[in-house]
Amino acid sequence: MFSSNLSSGLNGKGKAMKKKLTRNRFIMGSYQYGHYPISEFLDMAAKLHFHQVELYAAEPQISLFSADSRRLETIRRMAEERGLDIFAITPEQINYPVNIAAEEDDLRGRSVAYYCRGVDAAEILGAGRMLVTAGCGYFSHSREDAFRRSADSLRTICAYAKRKKVQIILEAVTPMSSNVVNSPADQKRMIAEMPEGSMVGMLDIGSMDFMHQSLADYLKSGVMGHVHFHDSHPAVHMVPGDGELPLEDYLQAIEDSGYTGFYSFEFNDGRYRSNPFTSDERAVQWLNQHGIQ
């Protein structure tokens, strides 16, 4: 079962939000569209009247290993022709050989270069943000040493991104993926070591619930600059209504905290990949049912 960990202000499942929240605060993500041309993702975003998209940067759509400026400029133009802005890119960083906390100098150096290519891609695409994770150390070795290596890498990336006017968004991930940044406290500690204004933290609702963390801790951290919005149970990244989370309660608490940022859809569970279009259609239906228009 879910662990909402909210102290007050719950609406009850299925009720409309008390505080007005509009559709233009929601962003369509491309995470489940990996088996479709990027043009079909952009067509769907326009059809559903989104204004912004978040792009998952991986093969076959955008590879930071191979995409050149011509390819990136074409994607930006495709988005603009459909009235879409690219809010952020999220480079693939779990499955690829990328690890900015690695003990091996050559792997760590290549990984920093990979993220810097991501910054270049974000600049060409007109995206003002890039999402990153902190890498991972060997589980049998010092976590603190891994944190220090990650911080050194991220300082280089953030300094480069700041010159390019691209903000870095740091995600806390589960202990299965990383032993470096797993909580809002870890995010806050890492951000404090970066060039001023170069990095913000974010909330991934499914990961928060999976780790039995408190939404209140994210809200009071003072570093939350973005939200990945989805349902959970039995999977982590599900369409709203497919899982068991009290999403309207979460939204109400986030809005009541004074958050004015954006919410990106992230529906990357395998069940959505054969027909990703219906997942976004049903997500928009969920928003409409909760008075978010």
FIKOLLUM-144782 format. One record per residue (C-alpha): residue in three letters; x, y, z. Coordinates in steps of 0.2 Angstrom, whole numbers, plus 5000, padded with zeros to 4 digits. Layout:
N
res,x,y,z
ALA,X,Y,Z
...
//
This chain:
293
res,x,y,z
MET,5000,5000,5000
PHE,5005,5018,4998
SER,5013,5029,5011
SER,5006,5046,5009
ASN,5015,5054,5024
LEU,5005,5070,5024
SER,5001,5079,5040
SER,4986,5089,5035
GLY,4975,5096,5021
LEU,4969,5080,5013
ASN,4955,5081,5001
GLY,4949,5063,4999
LYS,4952,5053,4984
GLY,4942,5058,4968
LYS,4938,5076,4973
ALA,4943,5091,4963
MET,4957,5102,4970
LYS,4953,5117,4981
LYS,4967,5127,4974
LYS,4966,5131,4956
LEU,4979,5122,4946
THR,4979,5124,4927
ARG,4984,5112,4913
ASN,4998,5124,4907
ARG,5008,5118,4923
PHE,5009,5100,4916
ILE,5021,5094,4903
MET,5021,5079,4892
GLY,5036,5067,4894
SER,5042,5056,4880
TYR,5048,5042,4891
GLN,5037,5028,4885
TYR,5038,5033,4866
GLY,5055,5024,4863
HIS,5047,5013,4850
TYR,5040,5027,4840
PRO,5047,5041,4829
ILE,5049,5057,4839
SER,5037,5066,4827
GLU,5023,5055,4833
PHE,5026,5060,4851
LEU,5026,5078,4846
ASP,5010,5076,4836
MET,5002,5068,4851
ALA,5008,5082,4863
ALA,5000,5095,4851
LYS,4984,5085,4849
LEU,4982,5085,4868
HIS,4985,5104,4868
PHE,5001,5103,4879
HIS,5013,5118,4877
GLN,5029,5110,4883
VAL,5037,5093,4882
GLU,5051,5084,4891
LEU,5062,5074,4880
TYR,5070,5057,4886
ALA,5087,5058,4877
ALA,5091,5040,4872
GLU,5091,5030,4856
PRO,5083,5030,4844
GLN,5076,5047,4846
ILE,5090,5057,4853
SER,5107,5049,4857
LEU,5120,5060,4866
PHE,5133,5048,4858
SER,5128,5052,4840
ALA,5116,5066,4838
ASP,5124,5081,4829
SER,5118,5099,4829
ARG,5108,5096,4813
ARG,5098,5082,4821
LEU,5095,5092,4836
GLU,5090,5108,4826
THR,5078,5097,4816
ILE,5069,5091,4832
ARG,5068,5109,4839
ARG,5060,5115,4823
MET,5048,5100,4823
ALA,5042,5105,4840
GLU,5041,5124,4836
GLU,5030,5119,4821
ARG,5018,5111,4832
GLY,5018,5126,4845
LEU,5028,5116,4858
ASP,5043,5122,4868
ILE,5055,5109,4875
PHE,5056,5111,4894
ALA,5070,5099,4898
ILE,5080,5084,4892
THR,5083,5069,4902
PRO,5099,5059,4896
GLU,5098,5041,4898
GLN,5110,5038,4913
ILE,5105,5022,4921
ASN,5107,5009,4907
TYR,5121,5017,4897
PRO,5139,5016,4903
VAL,5138,5033,4912
ASN,5143,5035,4930
ILE,5149,5052,4937
ALA,5153,5044,4954
ALA,5164,5030,4947
GLU,5180,5026,4955
GLU,5188,5023,4938
ASP,5195,5040,4932
ASP,5192,5036,4913
LEU,5174,5031,4916
ARG,5170,5046,4926
GLY,5179,5058,4914
ARG,5169,5050,4899
SER,5153,5052,4910
VAL,5156,5071,4913
ALA,5159,5073,4895
TYR,5143,5064,4891
TYR,5133,5076,4902
CYS,5142,5091,4895
ARG,5136,5085,4878
GLY,5119,5084,4885
VAL,5120,5103,4890
ASP,5125,5107,4872
ALA,5110,5097,4866
ALA,5099,5106,4878
GLU,5105,5123,4872
ILE,5102,5118,4854
LEU,5085,5111,4857
GLY,5080,5127,4867
ALA,5078,5118,4883
GLY,5083,5128,4898
ARG,5085,5112,4909
MET,5093,5095,4910
LEU,5089,5081,4922
VAL,5103,5072,4930
THR,5106,5059,4944
ALA,5122,5058,4955
GLY,5129,5041,4949
CYS,5134,5027,4960
GLY,5148,5020,4970
TYR,5152,5002,4973
PHE,5140,4996,4987
SER,5154,4988,4996
HIS,5165,5004,4996
SER,5163,5021,5005
ARG,5147,5030,5001
GLU,5155,5046,5007
ASP,5169,5044,4994
ALA,5156,5041,4980
PHE,5147,5057,4986
ARG,5163,5067,4984
ARG,5167,5060,4967
SER,5149,5064,4961
ALA,5150,5082,4968
ASP,5167,5085,4959
SER,5159,5079,4943
LEU,5143,5089,4945
ARG,5153,5105,4949
THR,5161,5103,4932
ILE,5144,5100,4924
CYS,5135,5114,4933
ALA,5149,5126,4929
TYR,5148,5122,4911
ALA,5129,5122,4911
LYS,5128,5139,4919
ARG,5139,5147,4905
LYS,5126,5139,4893
LYS,5111,5146,4903
VAL,5105,5128,4906
GLN,5099,5124,4924
ILE,5103,5106,4931
ILE,5089,5097,4940
LEU,5095,5084,4952
GLU,5084,5069,4955
ALA,5085,5058,4970
VAL,5083,5040,4965
THR,5081,5023,4974
PRO,5095,5014,4983
MET,5093,5001,4969
SER,5100,5014,4957
SER,5112,5024,4967
ASN,5120,5025,4984
VAL,5124,5044,4982
VAL,5108,5054,4982
ASN,5092,5045,4988
SER,5083,5059,4998
PRO,5079,5077,4999
ALA,5092,5079,5012
ASP,5105,5072,5000
GLN,5099,5083,4986
LYS,5100,5099,4998
ARG,5118,5094,5003
MET,5124,5091,4985
ILE,5116,5107,4979
ALA,5125,5117,4992
GLU,5141,5112,4984
MET,5137,5118,4967
PRO,5139,5135,4959
GLU,5125,5146,4965
GLY,5109,5145,4955
SER,5115,5131,4944
MET,5106,5117,4951
VAL,5089,5113,4959
GLY,5081,5097,4966
MET,5066,5088,4961
LEU,5052,5076,4967
ASP,5048,5060,4958
ILE,5032,5055,4966
GLY,5034,5036,4963
SER,5051,5035,4969
MET,5047,5045,4985
ASP,5033,5032,4989
PHE,5043,5017,4984
MET,5056,5023,4997
HIS,5043,5027,5010
GLN,5048,5045,5011
SER,5038,5060,5017
LEU,5032,5072,5005
ALA,5033,5085,5019
ASP,5052,5082,5019
TYR,5053,5087,5000
LEU,5042,5102,5002
LYS,5052,5109,5017
SER,5069,5106,5009
GLY,5069,5122,5000
VAL,5077,5115,4984
MET,5062,5107,4975
GLY,5062,5114,4957
HIS,5052,5101,4947
VAL,5040,5086,4949
HIS,5038,5070,4940
PHE,5020,5066,4941
HIS,5013,5048,4940
ASP,5004,5035,4950
SER,5012,5019,4958
HIS,5007,5002,4964
PRO,5010,4989,4958
ALA,5023,4998,4947
VAL,5032,5015,4950
HIS,5028,5025,4935
MET,5010,5023,4931
VAL,4996,5033,4923
PRO,4986,5043,4936
GLY,4972,5032,4941
ASP,4981,5015,4937
GLY,4989,5015,4954
GLU,4984,5018,4972
LEU,4992,5034,4977
PRO,4981,5049,4983
LEU,4988,5060,4969
GLU,4975,5074,4972
ASP,4981,5075,4990
TYR,4999,5076,4984
LEU,4995,5090,4972
GLN,4985,5100,4985
ALA,4999,5099,4997
ILE,5012,5104,4984
GLU,5002,5118,4979
ASP,4998,5124,4996
SER,5017,5124,5000
GLY,5019,5138,4987
TYR,5026,5128,4973
THR,5024,5137,4957
GLY,5034,5125,4945
PHE,5029,5112,4933
TYR,5023,5094,4933
SER,5030,5082,4920
PHE,5021,5066,4915
GLU,5033,5051,4917
PHE,5024,5034,4912
ASN,5039,5023,4909
ASP,5032,5007,4915
GLY,5033,4993,4901
ARG,5015,4991,4900
TYR,5013,5008,4891
ARG,5027,5006,4878
SER,5017,4997,4864
ASN,5003,5010,4864
PRO,5010,5026,4873
PHE,4996,5037,4866
THR,4982,5031,4876
SER,4992,5033,4892
ASP,4993,5052,4889
GLU,4975,5053,4884
ARG,4970,5045,4900
ALA,4981,5056,4910
VAL,4973,5071,4902
GLN,4956,5063,4906
TRP,4962,5062,4924
LEU,4967,5080,4925
ASN,4950,5085,4918
GLN,4940,5074,4930
HIS,4950,5084,4944
GLY,4946,5101,4938
ILE,4963,5104,4930
GLN,4960,5112,4913
//
